[in-house]
Amino acid sequence: MEYVESDLVRIAKRENNTQRGYLVVNPLQGKHVPASPSGVLRLFNELSNTFKDSYKDERLLFVGFAETATAIGAQTAISMDSKYIQTTREIIPDVEYLFFSEEHSHATEQKLIKNDIDSVVGDIDRIVFIEDEVTTGKTILNIVSILEDKYQGKLRFSVASLLNGMNQENLKLYKEKGIPLHYLVKTDHSTYDERADKCAGDGCYYEPMEKQPIDYSYIEIKGAANARRIVEANLYLKSCQQLWGGVYQSIGLISNRKILVIGTEETMFPALFVGLKLEELGNIVMSHSTTRSPIVVSSENEYPLHTRYQLKSLYYSGRKTFIYDIGEYDNVFIVTDAPKNETEGLITLLNAVSVKNKNITLIRWC
């Protein structure tokens, strides 16, 4: 399937961001905008097709960037039957990190677990960085510089992204450094700031709701795979299949319903996978995830986001997160690997979902 810019690009306005005023919102990515899980994963598979024949004789490690590219990285690694790890902004106990920055982001610090890279550096030839969009390539060069310094020429690097908006100067720099670029759609960002500035910002904004939430169902599934640590992609997929098996055992056969599956922050792929399986049962399913991204919402029909619910993070209640444009569904499933003791964030999410929905199930993968 061939995609064009109008398929994958909607322009939104970042809130209070002096580094970059716009945000590219991909309506088919299943992050900010609800999207069909089967369509989302098909998109990610198409990215795999851009480089599947390029590295047949090489051992690959895929690195997906938190938070928006974690599911893209997981699916591409599964498609290539390779190793996978995502960057993270969460705290992982008893590890060493490689720290690098993402200057334009609302949350600039990114981390990759050094212990895990150390453990596989002799068993891989190339790291393939996976992103939803690459605008300048600076973030990836930041981590490449650190890895080159640590591992002294033992690794080669490539980049694959749904969108590539790099200018000629940055493209030339990557060519000189010998870092191949793969992407589905080439974009021109020259008008994006201007388009974002036209946003009226008159959408519907909800502050965190901390009242006693409505009743909800609860399913706890053991055996979670944590892609913040290196995983074999086939084993990660098997863990997601076991997650779905546990969910199916609890909910039984559900069909002919309109369903929403919500992921939480970096935990996108498991939600998309559960959504895919619910689609296969004959349901109309949409999926999107909570996010750290504070985005302006607006009433214009062509603007991608119209309603914003501010939340407390399910991972750390002192952190602001958001979810956008929750519709009305017969059933809503929330898939999370957040710790059980962080109840404040969960309450705000349940209350946001319950503005338009009653049948809510929390699936905790632990």
MILOKE-65359 format. One record per residue: x, y, z of N, C-alpha, C in turn. Coordinates in steps of 0.001 Angstrom, whole numbers, plus 500000, padded with zeros to 6 digits. Layout:
N
ATOM,npx,npy,npz,capx,capy,capz,cpx,cpy,cpz
ATOM,X,Y,Z,X,Y,Z,X,Y,Z .
...
***
This chain:
366
ATOM,npx,npy,npz,capx,capy,capz,cpx,cpy,cpz
ATOM,500850,498803,500000,500000,500000,500000,500879,501237,500000 .
ATOM,500516,502221,499179,501311,503441,499092,500607,504570,499825 .
ATOM,501350,505263,500676,500804,506374,501447,501353,507685,500909 .
ATOM,500549,508754,501050,500987,510097,500675,500853,510995,501900 .
ATOM,501372,512203,501801,501419,513092,502959,500032,513358,503545 .
ATOM,499038,513507,502701,497699,513804,503206,497107,512650,504005 .
ATOM,497613,511433,503815,497159,510288,504610,497686,510355,506040 .
ATOM,498918,510832,506198,499641,510665,507460,499930,511956,508206 .
ATOM,499526,513093,507673,499913,514371,508294,498689,515238,508579 .
ATOM,498530,515584,509838,497643,516653,510277,498485,517558,511177 .
ATOM,498294,518858,511101,499128,519790,511853,498354,520306,513061 .
ATOM,498956,520144,514229,498392,520661,515481,499378,521646,516096 .
ATOM,498902,522368,517095,499740,523365,517761,500199,522849,519105 .
ATOM,501499,522883,519341,502031,522526,520657,501686,523632,521655 .
ATOM,501497,523257,522895,501204,524233,523935,502505,524684,524602 .
ATOM,502773,525994,524534,503910,526594,525248,505238,525915,524926 .
ATOM,505496,525689,523635,506762,525095,523231,507499,526094,522340 .
ATOM,508598,526642,522853,509347,527653,522100,510288,527035,521065 .
ATOM,510580,525744,521201,511500,525088,520278,510834,524749,518946 .
ATOM,509585,524277,519027,508866,523923,517812,507379,524135,518076 .
ATOM,506755,525026,517330,505387,525420,517613,504325,524458,517132 .
ATOM,504683,523572,516217,503706,522648,515648,504004,521215,516072 .
ATOM,503001,520380,515940,503160,518944,516136,502508,518247,514953 .
ATOM,503210,517310,514352,502615,516500,513297,501820,515370,513948 .
ATOM,500527,515373,513726,499641,514342,514249,499295,513402,513104 .
ATOM,499609,512128,513287,499342,511120,512258,498020,510432,512588 .
ATOM,496985,510609,511766,495677,510041,512089,495618,508529,511963 .
ATOM,496646,507917,511374,496651,506466,511197,497603,505756,512149 .
ATOM,498203,506488,513092,499240,505915,513960,498692,505324,515250 .
ATOM,497475,505694,515636,496894,505147,516856,497519,505691,518127 .
ATOM,497991,506943,518086,498557,507564,519283,497635,508657,519810 .
ATOM,497558,509778,519103,496725,510889,519570,495291,510774,519065 .
ATOM,495135,510292,517843,493826,510176,517204,493396,508707,517202 .
ATOM,492172,508401,517618,491714,507006,517560,491787,506466,516129 .
ATOM,492306,505246,515996,492483,504644,514675,492265,503139,514763 .
ATOM,491951,502528,513636,491756,501081,513570,493075,500358,513820 .
ATOM,493138,499449,514801,494400,498750,515075,494954,497990,513863 .
ATOM,494085,497373,513084,494579,496644,511913,495211,497603,510915 .
ATOM,494608,498775,510739,495183,499768,509839,496490,500329,510364 .
ATOM,496571,500537,511673,497799,501032,512296,498943,500043,512074 .
ATOM,498707,498780,512375,499768,497785,512260,500123,497520,510797 .
ATOM,499164,497691,509895,499465,497583,508458,500421,498698,508051 .
ATOM,500173,499904,508566,501068,501034,508292,502481,500725,508765 .
ATOM,502601,500196,509977,503928,499889,510524,504625,498800,509708 .
ATOM,503858,497821,509234,504442,496783,508396,504955,497345,507076 .
ATOM,504236,498343,506549,504700,498973,505314,506050,499647,505511 .
ATOM,506282,500203,506696,507605,500771,506974,508665,499683,506913 .
ATOM,508366,498516,507474,509322,497395,507411,509688,497054,505965 .
ATOM,508712,497179,505081,508956,496827,503686,509947,497757,503004 .
ATOM,510164,498946,503566,511103,499877,502938,512556,499452,503113 .
ATOM,512821,498550,504077,514219,498152,504295,514393,496647,504470 .
ATOM,513355,495860,504230,513431,494429,504552,514496,493686,503751 .
ATOM,514848,494214,502572,515869,493554,501750,517247,494196,501892 .
ATOM,517368,495198,502752,518609,495974,502815,519679,495345,503697 .
ATOM,519274,494534,504680,520227,494082,505695,520113,492572,505929 .
ATOM,519990,491828,504816,519732,490384,504939,520862,489635,505633 .
ATOM,522075,490122,505501,523226,489424,506087,523679,490046,507398 .
ATOM,522862,490935,507974,523251,491618,509201,522325,491242,510353 .
ATOM,522910,491270,511547,522128,491051,512772,521688,492418,513292 .
ATOM,520385,492573,513454,519816,493895,513718,519265,494006,515134 .
ATOM,519378,495221,515670,518659,495609,516874,517822,496829,516515 .
ATOM,516523,496736,516740,515637,497870,516501,515458,498659,517793 .
ATOM,515529,499983,517673,515336,500876,518815,514182,501812,518481 .
ATOM,513066,501669,519212,511912,502536,519019,511942,503685,519995 .
ATOM,511665,504895,519520,511754,506080,520366,510460,506310,521142 .
ATOM,510631,506509,522456,509498,506827,523329,509081,508280,523092 .
ATOM,507761,508586,523175,506815,507525,523434,506072,507114,522175 .
ATOM,506110,508001,521179,505215,507806,520038,505630,506683,519101 .
ATOM,506896,506267,519111,507342,505248,518156,507561,503881,518798 .
ATOM,507114,503702,520045,507345,502411,520704,506622,501278,519987 .
ATOM,505401,501513,519542,504655,500462,518852,505186,500245,517435 .
ATOM,505623,501319,516784,506205,501175,515444,507447,500290,515527 .
ATOM,508290,500574,516527,509501,499779,516702,509198,498330,516987 .
ATOM,508210,498069,517841,507853,496690,518174,507389,495944,516934 .
ATOM,506494,496556,516153,505962,495857,514979,507035,495638,513917 .
ATOM,507915,496618,513700,508962,496421,512698,509937,495332,513135 .
ATOM,510267,495287,514409,511151,494230,514908,510494,492862,514769 .
ATOM,509190,492789,515044,508461,491530,514863,508468,491127,513395 .
ATOM,508237,492080,512509,508235,491793,511072,509583,491272,510611 .
ATOM,510665,491751,511227,512018,491362,510826,512587,490254,511704 .
ATOM,511825,489807,512705,512253,488738,513613,513625,489050,514219 .
ATOM,513718,490232,514812,514988,490720,515339,514863,491056,516818 .
ATOM,515946,491588,517363,515918,492081,518738,515289,493467,518769 .
ATOM,514714,493810,519925,514049,495103,520051,514242,495679,521447 .
ATOM,514413,496994,521491,514380,497750,522739,513839,499131,522423 .
ATOM,513112,499711,523352,512657,501081,523182,513447,501993,524104 .
ATOM,513554,503254,523722,514033,504238,524674,512918,504459,525694 .
ATOM,513245,505084,526794,512236,505297,527823,512504,506594,528557 .
ATOM,511441,507118,529149,511574,508236,530079,511213,507794,531495 .
ATOM,510892,506518,531653,510554,505991,532971,511827,505614,533740 .
ATOM,511670,505420,535036,512788,505007,535888,512799,503484,535965 .
ATOM,513913,502894,535573,514091,501446,535640,515106,501178,536755 .
ATOM,514761,500386,537755,515680,500194,538882,516911,499367,538519 .
ATOM,518025,499692,539162,519251,498881,539126,519852,498731,537734 .
ATOM,519824,499802,536948,520454,499767,535629,521275,501036,535432 .
ATOM,522165,500977,534435,522870,502170,533963,522200,502641,532687 .
ATOM,522187,503951,532499,521540,504517,531319,522550,505163,530377 .
ATOM,522178,505210,529115,522764,506139,528168,521750,507273,528020 .
ATOM,522113,508474,528438,521203,509624,528393,521451,510409,527112 .
ATOM,520391,510847,526485,520522,511763,525359,519292,512647,525319 .
ATOM,519334,513683,524490,518275,514694,524542,517504,514763,523236 .
ATOM,516260,515204,523365,515357,515449,522244,514881,516893,522411 .
ATOM,515683,517824,521890,515555,519221,522276,514186,519829,522016 .
ATOM,513525,519426,520936,512261,520065,520560,511073,519536,521353 .
ATOM,511280,518465,522121,510163,517788,522765,509712,518508,524027 .
ATOM,508482,518167,524463,507959,518629,525744,508679,517950,526900 .
ATOM,509213,516750,526651,509990,516017,527662,511308,515632,526999 .
ATOM,512352,516410,527269,513565,516330,526444,514455,515139,526748 .
ATOM,514391,514600,527963,515325,513535,528340,514863,512186,527796 .
ATOM,515773,511498,527118,515548,510135,526651,516629,509243,527259 .
ATOM,516278,507973,527469,517238,507039,528059,517187,505713,527320 .
ATOM,518349,505121,527198,518497,503769,526673,519302,503002,527706 .
ATOM,518913,501786,528007,519567,501048,529092,520906,500485,528613 .
ATOM,521977,501023,529177,523337,500678,528764,523640,499203,529017 .
ATOM,523177,498666,530144,523459,497258,530457,523031,496340,529321 .
ATOM,521864,496649,528730,521319,495797,527683,522088,495936,526378 .
ATOM,522491,497162,526048,523303,497351,524842,524648,496643,525019 .
ATOM,525237,496781,526206,526492,496073,526502,526347,494572,526252 .
ATOM,525207,494021,526643,525023,492561,526595,524885,492024,525174 .
ATOM,524505,492884,524208,524271,492377,522849,525212,492968,521812 .
ATOM,526083,493884,522231,526875,494603,521235,527742,493657,520404 .
ATOM,528137,492522,520973,528918,491556,520198,528083,490667,519303 .
ATOM,526751,490749,519456,525853,489875,518701,525029,490609,517663 .
ATOM,525260,491913,517487,524533,492674,516473,525517,493444,515607 .
ATOM,525082,493720,514385,525906,494478,513446,525407,495904,513262 .
ATOM,524093,496077,513436,523504,497379,513103,522334,497672,514034 .
ATOM,522248,498926,514451,521065,499421,515148,520216,500194,514155 .
ATOM,518938,499849,514086,517984,500576,513252,517070,501374,514183 .
ATOM,517186,502686,514127,516355,503563,514950,515003,503754,514267 .
ATOM,513946,503617,515035,512592,503716,514498,511912,504943,515080 .
ATOM,511389,505783,514200,510685,506997,514608,509378,507136,513832 .
ATOM,508458,507919,514391,507273,508252,513611,507611,509335,512591 .
ATOM,508398,510323,512997,508854,511330,512049,510272,511773,512400 .
ATOM,511037,512083,511371,512366,512667,511550,512340,514020,510853 .
ATOM,512593,515076,511625,512522,516431,511069,513905,516981,510754 .
ATOM,514816,516909,511738,516199,517349,511503,517186,516192,511631 .
ATOM,516830,515178,512400,517737,514069,512664,518671,514304,513828 .
ATOM,518546,515453,514522,519473,515790,515606,519385,514817,516780 .
ATOM,518164,514426,517139,518001,513517,518284,518739,512217,518041 .
ATOM,518587,511670,516846,519237,510398,516540,520751,510564,516497 .
ATOM,521234,511670,515962,522684,511905,515963,523216,512036,517383 .
ATOM,522394,512561,518289,522820,512639,519691,523124,511254,520250 .
ATOM,522226,510300,520036,522449,508960,520583,523501,508201,519769 .
ATOM,523569,508436,518461,524624,507805,517651,526001,508223,518159 .
ATOM,526169,509499,518453,527446,510006,518965,527831,509303,520265 .
ATOM,526872,509125,521147,527134,508445,522423,527506,506986,522186 .
ATOM,526778,506314,521302,527048,504898,521036,528398,504714,520346 .
ATOM,528735,505603,519442,530045,505508,518775,531172,505697,519778 .
ATOM,530983,506611,520710,531993,506851,521738,532140,505637,522660 .
ATOM,531010,505007,523008,531039,503866,523943,531561,502602,523289 .
ATOM,531216,502387,522025,531461,501068,521413,532445,501108,520255 .
ATOM,533028,502266,519995,534223,502394,519158,534162,501599,517849 .
ATOM,533173,501947,517017,533122,501384,515674,532572,499988,515570 .
ATOM,532027,499434,516632,531487,498073,516581,530105,498002,515940 .
ATOM,529464,499158,515750,528086,499173,515277,527923,500069,514061 .
ATOM,526985,499673,513190,526520,500550,512117,525101,500994,512474 .
ATOM,524636,502040,511785,523353,502630,512150,522511,502921,510920 .
ATOM,521194,502800,511090,520223,503210,510081,519037,503838,510796 .
ATOM,518192,504522,510021,516995,505166,510562,515815,504834,509658 .
ATOM,514697,504453,510273,513463,504243,509526,512341,505005,510214 .
ATOM,511563,505738,509440,510485,506554,510010,509305,506580,509049 .
ATOM,508128,506771,509611,506948,506914,508769,507074,508152,507892 .
ATOM,507560,509248,508494,507692,510527,507804,509128,511015,507900 .
ATOM,509609,511654,506828,510930,512268,506860,510823,513684,506309 .
ATOM,511105,514656,507183,511025,516065,506790,512378,516743,506764 .
ATOM,513458,515989,506641,514804,516564,506686,515094,517422,505457 .
ATOM,515801,518528,505677,516200,519372,504548,517470,518817,503905 .
ATOM,517892,519447,502826,519025,518934,502060,520314,518907,502875 .
ATOM,520492,519913,503729,521698,519973,504554,521780,518774,505502 .
ATOM,520651,518454,506152,520648,517326,507082,520735,515990,506357 .
ATOM,520100,515896,505202,520214,514671,504402,521669,514431,503995 .
ATOM,522347,515498,503615,523758,515396,503230,524611,514943,504408 .
ATOM,524324,515478,505601,525078,515104,506800,524947,513605,507081 .
ATOM,523742,513087,506969,523538,511655,507193,524255,510818,506137 .
ATOM,524235,511288,504903,524934,510565,503837,526429,510528,504114 .
ATOM,526975,511658,504567,528410,511718,504879,528765,510795,506045 .
ATOM,527850,510645,506984,528094,509773,508134,527798,508304,507825 .
ATOM,527289,508030,506636,527012,506654,506243,525836,506038,506988 .
ATOM,524829,506861,507293,523639,506382,507993,522472,506378,507018 .
ATOM,522069,505211,506517,520948,505156,505573,519638,505585,506224 .
ATOM,518769,506197,505419,517450,506643,505863,516374,505926,505064 .
ATOM,515381,505398,505758,514246,504741,505120,512976,505417,505624 .
ATOM,512011,505607,504755,510770,506257,505188,509667,505966,504180 .
ATOM,508434,506206,504628,507273,506012,503753,506937,507274,502962 .
ATOM,507007,508442,503630,506574,509688,503000,507583,510788,503304 .
ATOM,507993,511518,502268,508856,512692,502434,507960,513912,502618 .
ATOM,508253,514689,503649,507410,515843,503968,508198,517143,503883 .
ATOM,507474,518215,503669,508045,519565,503649,507435,520335,504807 .
ATOM,508243,520656,505809,507747,521279,507037,507704,522810,506971 .
ATOM,508001,523378,505826,508190,524841,505753,506926,525619,506101 .
ATOM,505746,525042,505910,504494,525763,506195,503849,525330,507511 .
ATOM,504453,524382,508224,503772,523789,509384,503591,524773,510535 .
ATOM,504598,525603,510793,504460,526602,511862,503313,527559,511559 .
ATOM,503253,528015,510319,502194,528946,509911,500818,528302,510046 .
ATOM,500724,527038,509662,499444,526336,509757,499026,526137,511215 .
ATOM,500000,525837,512071,499686,525656,513491,499226,526967,514123 .
ATOM,499804,528079,513695,499457,529378,514276,498013,529786,513988 .
ATOM,497411,529212,512968,496028,529555,512616,495011,528897,513548 .
ATOM,495482,527981,514387,494592,527267,515302,493941,528235,516276 .
ATOM,492625,528168,516396,491897,529073,517294,492073,528697,518756 .
ATOM,492336,527422,519020,492550,526972,520395,491299,526964,521240 .
ATOM,490131,526917,520593,488863,527015,521318,488172,525667,521490 .
ATOM,488979,524612,521619,488410,523299,521859,487944,523139,523296 .
ATOM,487613,521921,523653,487095,521620,524992,488225,521056,525850 .
ATOM,488477,521692,526981,489568,521308,527867,489004,520822,529215 .
ATOM,489381,519615,529609,488998,519076,530915,490214,519045,531829 .
ATOM,490077,519575,533014,491105,519427,534043,491021,518011,534625 .
ATOM,492064,517545,535336,492015,516192,535926,490805,516042,536845 .
ATOM,490085,514954,536656,488894,514673,537465,489235,513606,538499 .
ATOM,489159,513979,539770,489622,513090,540834,488488,512617,541744 .
ATOM,487253,512710,541245,486113,512183,542005,486193,510655,542033 .
ATOM,485384,510031,542866,485328,508570,542905,484863,508070,541545 .
ATOM,485653,507250,540875,485268,506837,539523,484077,505881,539535 .
ATOM,483454,505772,538370,482356,504819,538239,482901,503397,538358 .
ATOM,481989,502454,538521,482401,501052,538583,483074,500645,537277 .
ATOM,484077,499805,537389,484752,499284,536206,485178,497850,536488 .
ATOM,485397,497105,535417,485871,495722,535551,487397,495718,535572 .
ATOM,487959,494685,536159,489416,494615,536319,489907,493225,535931 .
ATOM,490921,493199,535072,491570,491950,534663,493066,492122,534882 .
ATOM,493680,491175,535549,495133,491217,535743,495746,490014,535036 .
ATOM,496687,490287,534143,497337,489240,533355,498826,489234,533694 .
ATOM,499327,488104,534128,500752,487971,534460,501572,487718,533189 .
ATOM,502880,487869,533332,503794,487522,532239,504095,488640,531277 .
ATOM,504005,489889,531741,504265,491032,530853,505699,491027,530343 .
ATOM,505847,491338,529073,507170,491549,528485,507458,493045,528500 .
ATOM,508635,493425,528949,508992,494831,529094,509979,495219,528000 .
ATOM,509480,495929,527000,510340,496301,525872,511268,497459,526187 .
ATOM,511218,497973,527421,512236,498948,527835,513577,498249,528057 .
ATOM,513521,496932,528148,514704,496077,528164,514730,495293,526857 .
ATOM,515915,494883,526411,515998,494174,525131,515189,492888,525172 .
ATOM,514389,492692,524131,513588,491473,523985,513809,490908,522589 .
ATOM,513689,489599,522490,513588,488991,521169,512173,489257,520670 .
ATOM,512038,489792,519470,510730,490239,519002,509716,489098,518954 .
ATOM,510177,487891,518591,509239,486770,518529,508726,486396,519917 .
ATOM,509570,486564,520941,509131,486291,522311,508210,487402,522815 .
ATOM,508479,488628,522389,507602,489737,522747,506208,489520,522158 .
ATOM,506175,489104,520901,504894,488801,520259,504175,487669,520991 .
ATOM,504919,486653,521380,504316,485536,522112,503711,486015,523432 .
ATOM,504398,486926,524113,503859,487472,525363,502573,488252,525112 .
ATOM,502530,489002,524012,501309,489734,523674,500170,488779,523326 .
ATOM,500507,487665,522680,499490,486648,522396,498953,486037,523687 .
ATOM,499839,485842,524652,499402,485323,525953,498546,486357,526693 .
ATOM,498904,487635,526549,498066,488700,527100,496661,488604,526526 .
ATOM,496569,488521,525210,495249,488420,524584,494517,487145,525033 .
ATOM,495256,486044,525174,494628,484816,525632,493986,484987,527000 .
ATOM,494678,485682,527888,494124,485935,529212,492917,486849,529166 .
ATOM,492986,487861,528287,491851,488774,528147,490635,488025,527594 .
ATOM,490860,487244,526559,489760,486502,525927,489117,485527,526914 .
ATOM,489953,484899,527717,489429,483977,528719,488520,484711,529709 .
ATOM,488823,485964,529991,488037,486741,530956,486767,487336,530358 .
ATOM,486848,487830,529115,485708,488554,528547,484818,487681,527673 .
ATOM,485367,486545,527203,484589,485675,526332,484447,486248,524928 .
ATOM,483553,485662,524154,483354,486075,522764,482539,487359,522717 .
ATOM,483161,488420,522223,482488,489703,522038,482502,490012,520547 .
ATOM,481354,490310,519981,481306,490640,518557,480225,491679,518297 .
ATOM,480336,492299,517126,479359,493295,516664,479203,494466,517635 .
ATOM,480318,494884,518232,480287,496021,519132,481280,497090,518675 .
ATOM,481044,498284,519140,481978,499390,518907,482857,499498,520142 .
ATOM,484165,499321,519959,485087,499160,521089,486255,500139,520959 .
ATOM,486666,500675,522102,487892,501475,522189,488890,500746,523067 .
ATOM,490147,500686,522599,491239,500146,523410,492262,501256,523612 .
ATOM,492513,501586,524875,493426,502676,525236,494726,502096,525774 .
ATOM,495850,502564,525243,497154,502265,525822,497595,503418,526704 .
ATOM,498634,503195,527492,499109,504241,528398,500559,504607,528099 .
ATOM,500737,505843,527629,502053,506445,527370,502926,505549,526488 .
ATOM,504002,504966,527029,504902,504162,526204,504320,502792,525864 .
ATOM,503256,502400,526551,502676,501065,526355,501588,501138,525298 .
ATOM,502021,501170,524055,501100,501280,522933,500860,499951,522230 .
ATOM,501926,499197,521965,501775,497997,521141,500826,496975,521765 .
ATOM,500916,496683,523071,499982,495704,523637,498519,496108,523455 .
ATOM,498222,497398,523566,496851,497867,523350,496433,497661,521896 .
ATOM,497320,497991,520970,497015,497785,519556,496812,496302,519241 .
ATOM,497604,495451,519869,497494,494011,519615,496155,493484,520135 .
ATOM,495775,493881,521343,494472,493482,521883,493354,494017,520984 .
ATOM,493505,495255,520515,492515,495825,519607,492400,495060,518310 .
ATOM,493543,494636,517764,493543,493833,516543,492753,492544,516743 .
ATOM,492977,491879,517867,492286,490616,518133,490782,490834,518317 .
ATOM,490408,491963,518911,488984,492279,519043,488369,492578,517676 .
ATOM,489132,493185,516780,488666,493395,515407,488413,492063,514714 .
ATOM,489331,491120,514935,489207,489816,514283,487970,489049,514747 .
ATOM,487407,489430,515897,486176,488807,516388,484927,489437,515774 .
ATOM,485116,490457,514929,483971,491069,514268,483479,492341,514905 .
ATOM,484358,493031,515619,484000,494301,516240,484562,495475,515445 .
ATOM,483947,496633,515610,484525,497884,515108,485379,498446,516243 .
ATOM,486680,498502,516034,487611,498823,517115,488444,500041,516734 .
ATOM,488636,500924,517710,489561,502042,517586,490536,501979,518755 .
ATOM,491737,502521,518535,492733,502532,519603,493524,503834,519563 .
ATOM,493808,504368,520729,494772,505452,520879,495317,505381,522296 .
ATOM,496225,506292,522649,496935,506162,523918,497034,507500,524639 .
ATOM,497219,507412,525950,497560,508609,526710,498955,509067,526303 .
ATOM,499251,510333,526560,500499,510900,526076,500965,512034,526976 .
ATOM,502270,512270,526963,502810,513427,527666,502635,514722,526881 .
ATOM,502251,514620,525625,502231,515791,524746,501077,516733,525064 .
ATOM,501374,517973,525518,500312,518966,525717,500021,519668,524389 .
ATOM,498873,519373,523815,498527,519873,522490,497297,520764,522609 .
ATOM,497327,521880,521909,496171,522768,521850,495056,522062,521074 .
ATOM,493813,522166,521572,492673,521603,520849,491802,522743,520331 .
ATOM,491096,522470,519240,490376,523539,518564,489115,522999,517918 .
ATOM,488166,523891,517653,486853,523478,517159,486794,523315,515643 .
ATOM,487784,523802,514909,487731,523713,513445,487641,522258,512996 .
ATOM,486792,522002,512014,486584,520632,511534,487865,520008,511014 .
ATOM,488695,520799,510341,489904,520246,509729,491035,520057,510743 .
ATOM,490886,520636,511927,491914,520500,512958,491826,519084,513547 .
ATOM,492968,518434,513845,492917,517006,514197,492376,516675,515578 .
ATOM,492450,517601,516557,492086,517283,517940,491144,518349,518488 .
ATOM,490065,517893,519135,489026,518832,519530,488761,518869,521037 .
ATOM,489018,517772,521733,488758,517699,523174,489982,517135,523872 .
ATOM,490401,517788,524955,491601,517360,525696,491237,517081,527144 .
ATOM,491614,515904,527601,491459,515531,529000,492839,515499,529639 .
ATOM,493065,516382,530601,494333,516327,531330,494235,515262,532411 .
ATOM,495292,514490,532566,495329,513384,533519,496543,513511,534410 .
ATOM,496556,512716,535457,497791,512402,536165,498314,511091,535586 .
ATOM,499624,511001,535431,500191,509799,534826,499897,508563,535664 .
ATOM,499631,507455,534991,499452,506176,535692,500780,505644,536218 .
ATOM,501892,506229,535775,503215,505762,536181,503811,506621,537291 .
ATOM,503394,507885,537335,503880,508810,538363,502872,509945,538455 .
ATOM,502142,510014,539555,501007,510927,539644,501415,512397,539590 .
ATOM,502692,512698,539802,503154,514078,539720,503371,514573,538305 .
ATOM,503152,513722,537320,503394,514078,535927,502070,514286,535196 .
ATOM,501994,515359,534423,500813,515600,533604,500842,514721,532360 .
ATOM,499707,514122,532063,499540,513460,530776,498175,513844,530225 .
ATOM,497887,513376,529017,496682,513806,528320,496127,512663,527475 .
ATOM,494833,512749,527197,494234,511915,526167,493224,512785,525436 .
ATOM,493072,512533,524137,492298,513415,523267,491126,512674,522617 .
ATOM,490040,513392,522434,488920,512958,521585,488419,511547,521895 .
ATOM,488007,511334,523130,487397,510057,523503,485943,510061,523022 .
ATOM,485586,509088,522201,484227,508996,521685,483344,508123,522559 .
ATOM,482175,507774,522026,481226,506897,522714,481350,505486,522144 .
ATOM,481456,504509,523046,481666,503124,522649,480802,502190,523492 .
ATOM,480588,500979,522963,479886,499964,523750,480767,499448,524880 .
ATOM,482065,499318,524591,483030,498853,525592,484330,499629,525442 .
ATOM,484973,499923,526566,486302,500532,526557,487231,499639,527376 .
ATOM,488376,499290,526783,489400,498514,527478,490649,499382,527605 .
ATOM,491176,499488,528812,492422,500213,529073,493509,499172,529324 .
ATOM,494563,499189,528513,495667,498235,528653,496884,498986,529184 .
ATOM,497393,498552,530347,498518,499261,530955,499465,498304,531642 .
ATOM,500734,498711,531731,501705,497991,532558,502134,498866,533732 .
ATOM,501319,499885,534028,501638,500793,535129,501548,500074,536467 .
ATOM,502331,500520,537463,502299,499867,538775,500942,500023,539453 .
ATOM,500600,499028,540249,499286,498975,540886,499105,500066,541932 .
ATOM,500202,500547,542508,500096,501506,543614,499848,502936,543155 .
ATOM,499974,503214,541848,499728,504570,541349,498241,504716,541029 .
ATOM,497442,504964,542034,495985,504983,541854,495453,506341,541399 .
ATOM,496154,507422,541712,495639,508750,541369,495496,508920,539857 .
ATOM,496515,508491,539120,496457,508604,537663,495344,507757,537077 .
ATOM,495190,506557,537595,494133,505676,537113,492761,506316,537307 .
ATOM,492542,506918,538461,491253,507558,538742,490957,508656,537723 .
ATOM,491976,509474,537378,491731,510554,536412,491417,509991,535030 .
ATOM,492069,508900,534640,491786,508305,533335,490390,507684,533308 .
ATOM,490027,506957,534363,488699,506354,534420,487615,507431,534356 .
ATOM,487828,508532,535046,486848,509614,535020,486753,510262,533641 .
ATOM,487900,510417,532976,487867,510986,531623,487093,510074,530676 .
ATOM,487377,508782,530738,486690,507826,529866,485195,507795,530162 .
ATOM,484839,507924,531446,483437,507791,531847,482584,509003,531500 .
ATOM,483190,510090,530991,482391,511229,530523,481408,510776,529442 .
ATOM,481851,509835,528591,480990,509372,527498,480763,507861,527492 .
ATOM,481323,507131,528482,481269,505673,528423,480974,505071,529792 .
ATOM,480333,503897,529783,479973,503225,531019,480676,501874,531194 .
ATOM,480801,501106,530138,481357,499752,530247,482875,499798,530058 .
ATOM,483589,499934,531161,485046,500143,531136,485738,498980,531829 .
ATOM,486770,498466,531183,487561,497368,531761,489036,497770,531785 .
ATOM,489656,497665,532952,491090,497902,533099,491815,496573,532988 .
ATOM,492761,496487,532058,493586,495297,531878,495001,495651,532329 .
ATOM,495431,495086,533436,496772,495348,533958,497675,494179,533586 .
ATOM,498703,494487,532780,499666,493474,532320,500882,493604,533217 .
ATOM,501160,492572,534015,502193,492728,535033,503075,491470,535117 .
***
